[in-house]
Amino acid sequence: MRRRPPLPTFFFFACFACFAGTITTTATTTTAEVELTRVWPAWRTAESFDRISEYFTGEENPGRHPILRTQPATRAGYYFLIRAKAAAAHPGAKFVLQIITPASPEPTTHTFPAALAPGQNVCELGLTGADWPDRKQHPVAWRLALVAADGTELANRQSFLWAKPGP
C-alpha cells in the first residue's frame, strides 16, 4: 500500500509552488509595459461601418474604439484590428505600420497616432482609398510597431513572412 507524504512536507511544497508562480507572474507582467496582444488584418467594406445612429445624425459613429484611416473620407479598405495592453498611458505614441504588397517588394510605411490609456485598448488602423484600392489584394508581409514619443519602440507584431530573411 502506498503511503501519503507527511503533511508538513506536502504543505511546504504547495507553498513553494504558489510562491514561485507568483514571482514568475509578477516578473513577466512588470517587464512588458506595453503588449500588442492581438492583430487581425482583414478587408472591410464601407457598409460594415454603418450604425443605426448614423441614419439619425448623419455622422459616423465609431463605437467604443477609435478608427484611424489613411484616407478619412473613404471607409472601405484593409484594416488592422489591434488589441493592446498598457501598464501606463503613453501620450504622443504612434503606430508605425509597414506593408509589403504584391505590387512592390519595398515596404510602404503608414503612421497613425496612438492614444493608449492604461489597461486594455482596441483600435482599428485602415488603409483606405488609393492606399488600398482592391479588396482582392492581400499584403505579402506586414509589421506593426508601437513607438513612444521619444522614438523608442514599445511593442511590435509582424506577419510570419516579415520574419523570414530575404533571398
N, C-alpha and C positions, 0 to 999 in steps of 0.2 A: 504494500500500500504506500502511496506517495505522501510525503509529509509536506505540509504547508510551511513556508518560511516563517520565522518568528515575526511577530507583529512589528517590533521596533525596526527591523531591517527593511521590511516592506514599506513602512511609513517613511523611513529615511529616503529610499529610492524614489518613492512617489513625490516627496517634497523636492528632491533634487531635480527630477524631470520637469516639474512645474516651474521651478526657478530658472532652469536652463532655457525653457521655452519662452519665458517672459523676457529674459535678456536678449535672446535672438530676435524676437519680435520687435522689441524696442530698438535694437540696433538697426534693423532694416528700415523701420519707419522714419527714424531720425536722419538717416543718411540720404534718403530720397526726398528732397524738399518738394520737388515737382515731378509728377509722373504722368505721361500720356498713357492712360490705361487702355484706351481703345481708339482705333482709327478705322472708320468704314468708308471706303471710296465707292461712289456709285453715281450714275446719271440720274437726274431728276427732271421731270417735266415742269413747265410753268404752272400747270394745273395742280400739281401736288402741294403747292404752297397756298392755294386758295383756302380761306377760312370763312365761315358764315358771317363773322363780324365785318369782313371786308365788303360784303354786299350792302351793309347798312352805312358804313363810314366812308367807303371809297379808298381807305388807306390799308396798306399791308399790315397784317398782324403777325409778327414773327413768332408769337407764342412765348414760351418760357426761356428760350435761349437765343442768343444773337445769331443772325445770318449775315455773313460778310461775303460780298461778291466783287469780282474784278470789274464787272460792268453792272453797277447797281440798278440800271433801268431794265435789265434783262434777267429773268428768273430761271429759264431753262439752262441747264449746264451740268458740268461734272462737279460733284460736291464731295467734300470730306467731312463726315460727321465725327467730331472729336470729343472724347471724354478725357478730362484731365483732373488730376487731384493735386491740390497745392496746400502746403502747410501754412503759407502766409500769402498775403496779397503781393502782386508784382506789378506796380504801376509802370507804364511805359514799355511793357514787354510786347513782343510781336511774334507772330507765326511766320516762319520762312518756309515756303513750300517750293520744292524743286521737282520738276517733272520732265521725264524724257518721253517724247511721243514717237509714234511710228514715222512721223514726217522728218524728224531730225534726231541725230544721236547726241546732240548737245542739250544739256538741261536748260529749261526755262525756269526762271525764278519769279515767284509772286510773294509779296509781303502783305500781311494783314495785321491790324492792331489786335492785341490780345489783352483784354481786361480780366485778369484772373483774380478771383476772390478766394479767400481761404476755404478749403473744403472741395466738394465735387463741382466741376464746371463742365458745361456742354456748350458747344458752338458748332456752326457749320461754315466751312470755307468753300466758296463756289467759284469755279472758273466758268464764266458765262460770256455770252455774246461771241465776239471774234476770238476770245481766248480759248473757247472750246465749242466750235460750231456743230460738230457731228455727234449725235447720240450713239452711233455705232463704233466710234473710236474709243479705244481704251488706252490708258497710259502703259508704256513699256515698263517703266520703273518710276518710283517716286520716293522722296524723302521729306519729312516734315520735322522742323526744329522749332522749339520754343526758345526765343532769345531774350535775355534781360535787356533793360535799357542801357546798361554799360557794355553790351555786346557779348556777354558770357552766355554760352549755350546751357540752358537749364534742363532740357529734356529733348529727346528725339525719337522718332519712329521711322521705319523705312520698309519698303516692299522687299520681297525676297530677292528680286533681280537687282535691286540697287546694291545689295551687299556683295554680289558676285563681281569678281575682278574682270576688267575688260580683256579683250583678246591680245 
